[in-house]
Amino acid sequence: MYRLICLFLPLFLAACSAGEMRLQPATQWSGTLGEYQVEAAAVRDVSRSIGKEARAECLKRAKVKNCDFTVLVDLNPQAEANAFQTLDDRGQPVIIMTRSMIQSAQNPDELAFVLGHETAHHLLRHIPRQAENAQESAVIFNNLGELFGEEGEDLERTQKIGAEVGVQLNVKAFELEADQLGTIITHNAGYNPLIGAKYFERIPDPEDSFLASHPPNAQRVQMVQNTARKLGLTQ
């Protein structure tokens, strides 16, 4: 099984290897005067508040053992607007957001929603669940490849395709799950997820296809609105 794991592990690390990363704790980030719509002090406050609320939510979940969140800023000015969740070498959750991501946020609520969404990925165990899906799918494709007489590099290629399919199967559902829980985390941390979700109005709408990594923006906004309504929020 280790051989199969080696084939699909790069799928999860691809975001980390795309360009040189220059990381700094969000609580220490100072930004550049006049360059960002969200002030550096607000960035620090949001990262602390969301991290604290995510940790509190994490401690309630028996299946999630690692609850010490770290929020980092990628200082690389060439990195495009992005935020993602990964794990450090101890398995603790790390949220990385780029300078461009901060620059594109129009208010603390938008930034809080993005961070709340990313912390939700860890609370919902999306990385291990994706790994399980990829491994199971790689095994199935491996068996099919052997059935058709494949071996060597051909069989490895089939395993890799299987792992990619396994990751893709639930990726959109995972994003909607993170939007739902992220809405709750954002609200509990003292921010308005309905204002935060307006961020979707300014980002490109992904195609509603199998290969798209995110669901359509309209579906995501609807998930936030439905969840916020249950929290008693209307705006």
Contacts in CASP RR format, 6 or more apart in sequence:
PFRMAT RR
TARGET T0000
AUTHOR 0000-0000-0000
METHOD contacts of the structure
MODEL  1
MYRLICLFLPLFLAACSAGEMRLQPATQWSGTLGEYQVEAAAVRDVSRSI
GKEARAECLKRAKVKNCDFTVLVDLNPQAEANAFQTLDDRGQPVIIMTRS
MIQSAQNPDELAFVLGHETAHHLLRHIPRQAENAQESAVIFNNLGELFGE
EGEDLERTQKIGAEVGVQLNVKAFELEADQLGTIITHNAGYNPLIGAKYF
ERIPDPEDSFLASHPPNAQRVQMVQNTARKLGLTQ
1 135 0 8 1.000
4 135 0 8 1.000
4 138 0 8 1.000
4 139 0 8 1.000
4 142 0 8 1.000
4 159 0 8 1.000
4 163 0 8 1.000
5 131 0 8 1.000
5 135 0 8 1.000
7 138 0 8 1.000
7 156 0 8 1.000
7 159 0 8 1.000
7 160 0 8 1.000
7 163 0 8 1.000
8 131 0 8 1.000
8 134 0 8 1.000
8 135 0 8 1.000
8 138 0 8 1.000
8 160 0 8 1.000
8 163 0 8 1.000
8 164 0 8 1.000
8 167 0 8 1.000
9 131 0 8 1.000
11 134 0 8 1.000
11 163 0 8 1.000
11 164 0 8 1.000
11 167 0 8 1.000
12 86 0 8 1.000
12 127 0 8 1.000
12 130 0 8 1.000
12 131 0 8 1.000
13 86 0 8 1.000
15 82 0 8 1.000
15 84 0 8 1.000
15 86 0 8 1.000
16 86 0 8 1.000
16 96 0 8 1.000
19 76 0 8 1.000
19 78 0 8 1.000
19 79 0 8 1.000
20 76 0 8 1.000
21 74 0 8 1.000
21 76 0 8 1.000
21 79 0 8 1.000
21 96 0 8 1.000
22 74 0 8 1.000
22 75 0 8 1.000
22 76 0 8 1.000
23 72 0 8 1.000
23 73 0 8 1.000
23 74 0 8 1.000
23 75 0 8 1.000
23 96 0 8 1.000
24 72 0 8 1.000
24 73 0 8 1.000
24 75 0 8 1.000
25 70 0 8 1.000
25 71 0 8 1.000
25 72 0 8 1.000
25 73 0 8 1.000
26 43 0 8 1.000
26 44 0 8 1.000
26 47 0 8 1.000
26 71 0 8 1.000
26 72 0 8 1.000
26 73 0 8 1.000
26 97 0 8 1.000
27 44 0 8 1.000
27 47 0 8 1.000
27 48 0 8 1.000
27 71 0 8 1.000
28 44 0 8 1.000
29 40 0 8 1.000
29 43 0 8 1.000
29 44 0 8 1.000
29 73 0 8 1.000
29 102 0 8 1.000
30 40 0 8 1.000
31 40 0 8 1.000
31 43 0 8 1.000
31 99 0 8 1.000
31 102 0 8 1.000
35 103 0 8 1.000
36 43 0 8 1.000
36 102 0 8 1.000
36 103 0 8 1.000
37 103 0 8 1.000
37 105 0 8 1.000
37 106 0 8 1.000
37 107 0 8 1.000
38 46 0 8 1.000
38 102 0 8 1.000
38 105 0 8 1.000
38 106 0 8 1.000
38 107 0 8 1.000
38 108 0 8 1.000
38 110 0 8 1.000
38 111 0 8 1.000
42 108 0 8 1.000
42 111 0 8 1.000
43 73 0 8 1.000
43 102 0 8 1.000
43 111 0 8 1.000
45 108 0 8 1.000
46 108 0 8 1.000
46 111 0 8 1.000
46 112 0 8 1.000
46 115 0 8 1.000
46 191 0 8 1.000
47 71 0 8 1.000
47 115 0 8 1.000
49 112 0 8 1.000
49 189 0 8 1.000
49 190 0 8 1.000
49 191 0 8 1.000
50 71 0 8 1.000
50 112 0 8 1.000
50 115 0 8 1.000
50 116 0 8 1.000
50 119 0 8 1.000
50 185 0 8 1.000
50 186 0 8 1.000
50 189 0 8 1.000
51 69 0 8 1.000
51 71 0 8 1.000
51 115 0 8 1.000
51 119 0 8 1.000
51 189 0 8 1.000
52 189 0 8 1.000
53 185 0 8 1.000
53 188 0 8 1.000
53 189 0 8 1.000
54 67 0 8 1.000
54 69 0 8 1.000
54 93 0 8 1.000
54 116 0 8 1.000
54 119 0 8 1.000
54 120 0 8 1.000
54 122 0 8 1.000
54 123 0 8 1.000
54 185 0 8 1.000
55 67 0 8 1.000
55 68 0 8 1.000
55 69 0 8 1.000
57 123 0 8 1.000
57 181 0 8 1.000
57 184 0 8 1.000
57 185 0 8 1.000
57 188 0 8 1.000
58 64 0 8 1.000
58 66 0 8 1.000
58 67 0 8 1.000
58 69 0 8 1.000
58 122 0 8 1.000
58 123 0 8 1.000
59 67 0 8 1.000
61 123 0 8 1.000
63 125 0 8 1.000
64 122 0 8 1.000
64 123 0 8 1.000
64 125 0 8 1.000
66 87 0 8 1.000
66 90 0 8 1.000
66 91 0 8 1.000
66 92 0 8 1.000
66 93 0 8 1.000
66 122 0 8 1.000
67 93 0 8 1.000
68 92 0 8 1.000
68 93 0 8 1.000
69 92 0 8 1.000
69 93 0 8 1.000
69 94 0 8 1.000
69 95 0 8 1.000
69 119 0 8 1.000
69 122 0 8 1.000
70 88 0 8 1.000
70 92 0 8 1.000
70 93 0 8 1.000
70 94 0 8 1.000
70 95 0 8 1.000
71 94 0 8 1.000
71 95 0 8 1.000
71 97 0 8 1.000
71 115 0 8 1.000
72 94 0 8 1.000
72 95 0 8 1.000
72 96 0 8 1.000
72 97 0 8 1.000
73 96 0 8 1.000
73 97 0 8 1.000
73 98 0 8 1.000
73 99 0 8 1.000
73 102 0 8 1.000
74 96 0 8 1.000
74 97 0 8 1.000
74 98 0 8 1.000
74 99 0 8 1.000
75 99 0 8 1.000
76 98 0 8 1.000
76 99 0 8 1.000
77 99 0 8 1.000
77 100 0 8 1.000
79 98 0 8 1.000
79 99 0 8 1.000
79 100 0 8 1.000
80 98 0 8 1.000
80 100 0 8 1.000
81 98 0 8 1.000
81 100 0 8 1.000
81 101 0 8 1.000
81 103 0 8 1.000
81 104 0 8 1.000
81 203 0 8 1.000
82 97 0 8 1.000
82 98 0 8 1.000
82 100 0 8 1.000
82 101 0 8 1.000
83 95 0 8 1.000
83 96 0 8 1.000
83 97 0 8 1.000
83 98 0 8 1.000
83 101 0 8 1.000
83 114 0 8 1.000
83 115 0 8 1.000
83 117 0 8 1.000
83 118 0 8 1.000
84 95 0 8 1.000
84 96 0 8 1.000
84 118 0 8 1.000
85 93 0 8 1.000
85 94 0 8 1.000
85 95 0 8 1.000
85 96 0 8 1.000
85 118 0 8 1.000
85 119 0 8 1.000
85 121 0 8 1.000
85 122 0 8 1.000
85 126 0 8 1.000
85 127 0 8 1.000
86 93 0 8 1.000
86 94 0 8 1.000
86 96 0 8 1.000
86 127 0 8 1.000
87 93 0 8 1.000
87 94 0 8 1.000
87 122 0 8 1.000
87 127 0 8 1.000
88 94 0 8 1.000
93 119 0 8 1.000
93 122 0 8 1.000
95 115 0 8 1.000
95 118 0 8 1.000
95 119 0 8 1.000
97 114 0 8 1.000
97 115 0 8 1.000
97 118 0 8 1.000
101 114 0 8 1.000
102 111 0 8 1.000
104 199 0 8 1.000
104 202 0 8 1.000
105 111 0 8 1.000
105 114 0 8 1.000
105 199 0 8 1.000
106 198 0 8 1.000
106 199 0 8 1.000
107 195 0 8 1.000
107 196 0 8 1.000
108 191 0 8 1.000
109 186 0 8 1.000
109 191 0 8 1.000
109 192 0 8 1.000
109 193 0 8 1.000
109 195 0 8 1.000
109 196 0 8 1.000
110 195 0 8 1.000
110 196 0 8 1.000
110 198 0 8 1.000
110 199 0 8 1.000
112 186 0 8 1.000
112 189 0 8 1.000
112 190 0 8 1.000
112 191 0 8 1.000
112 193 0 8 1.000
112 196 0 8 1.000
113 182 0 8 1.000
113 183 0 8 1.000
113 186 0 8 1.000
113 191 0 8 1.000
113 193 0 8 1.000
113 196 0 8 1.000
113 197 0 8 1.000
113 199 0 8 1.000
113 224 0 8 1.000
114 199 0 8 1.000
116 182 0 8 1.000
116 185 0 8 1.000
116 186 0 8 1.000
116 189 0 8 1.000
117 178 0 8 1.000
117 179 0 8 1.000
117 182 0 8 1.000
118 178 0 8 1.000
119 182 0 8 1.000
119 185 0 8 1.000
120 177 0 8 1.000
120 178 0 8 1.000
120 179 0 8 1.000
120 180 0 8 1.000
120 181 0 8 1.000
120 182 0 8 1.000
120 185 0 8 1.000
121 127 0 8 1.000
121 174 0 8 1.000
121 178 0 8 1.000
123 181 0 8 1.000
124 174 0 8 1.000
124 177 0 8 1.000
124 178 0 8 1.000
124 181 0 8 1.000
126 174 0 8 1.000
126 177 0 8 1.000
126 178 0 8 1.000
129 170 0 8 1.000
129 174 0 8 1.000
130 166 0 8 1.000
130 167 0 8 1.000
130 170 0 8 1.000
130 171 0 8 1.000
130 174 0 8 1.000
133 166 0 8 1.000
133 167 0 8 1.000
133 169 0 8 1.000
133 170 0 8 1.000
134 162 0 8 1.000
134 163 0 8 1.000
134 164 0 8 1.000
134 166 0 8 1.000
134 167 0 8 1.000
135 163 0 8 1.000
136 166 0 8 1.000
137 162 0 8 1.000
137 163 0 8 1.000
137 165 0 8 1.000
137 166 0 8 1.000
137 167 0 8 1.000
137 169 0 8 1.000
138 159 0 8 1.000
138 160 0 8 1.000
138 162 0 8 1.000
138 163 0 8 1.000
138 166 0 8 1.000
140 162 0 8 1.000
141 158 0 8 1.000
141 159 0 8 1.000
141 161 0 8 1.000
141 162 0 8 1.000
141 163 0 8 1.000
141 165 0 8 1.000
142 155 0 8 1.000
142 158 0 8 1.000
142 159 0 8 1.000
144 158 0 8 1.000
145 154 0 8 1.000
145 155 0 8 1.000
145 158 0 8 1.000
146 155 0 8 1.000
150 158 0 8 1.000
168 210 0 8 1.000
168 211 0 8 1.000
171 213 0 8 1.000
171 214 0 8 1.000
172 212 0 8 1.000
172 213 0 8 1.000
172 214 0 8 1.000
172 215 0 8 1.000
175 213 0 8 1.000
175 214 0 8 1.000
175 215 0 8 1.000
175 220 0 8 1.000
176 215 0 8 1.000
176 219 0 8 1.000
176 220 0 8 1.000
176 223 0 8 1.000
179 220 0 8 1.000
179 223 0 8 1.000
179 224 0 8 1.000
179 227 0 8 1.000
180 223 0 8 1.000
180 224 0 8 1.000
180 227 0 8 1.000
182 193 0 8 1.000
183 193 0 8 1.000
183 197 0 8 1.000
183 223 0 8 1.000
183 224 0 8 1.000
183 227 0 8 1.000
183 228 0 8 1.000
183 231 0 8 1.000
184 227 0 8 1.000
184 231 0 8 1.000
186 192 0 8 1.000
186 193 0 8 1.000
186 196 0 8 1.000
187 193 0 8 1.000
187 228 0 8 1.000
187 231 0 8 1.000
187 233 0 8 1.000
192 233 0 8 1.000
192 235 0 8 1.000
193 224 0 8 1.000
193 227 0 8 1.000
193 228 0 8 1.000
193 233 0 8 1.000
194 224 0 8 1.000
194 225 0 8 1.000
194 228 0 8 1.000
194 233 0 8 1.000
194 234 0 8 1.000
194 235 0 8 1.000
195 235 0 8 1.000
197 220 0 8 1.000
197 221 0 8 1.000
197 224 0 8 1.000
197 225 0 8 1.000
200 217 0 8 1.000
200 220 0 8 1.000
200 221 0 8 1.000
201 217 0 8 1.000
203 217 0 8 1.000
205 216 0 8 1.000
205 217 0 8 1.000
205 218 0 8 1.000
206 212 0 8 1.000
206 213 0 8 1.000
206 214 0 8 1.000
206 215 0 8 1.000
206 216 0 8 1.000
206 217 0 8 1.000
208 215 0 8 1.000
208 216 0 8 1.000
214 220 0 8 1.000
228 234 0 8 1.000
END
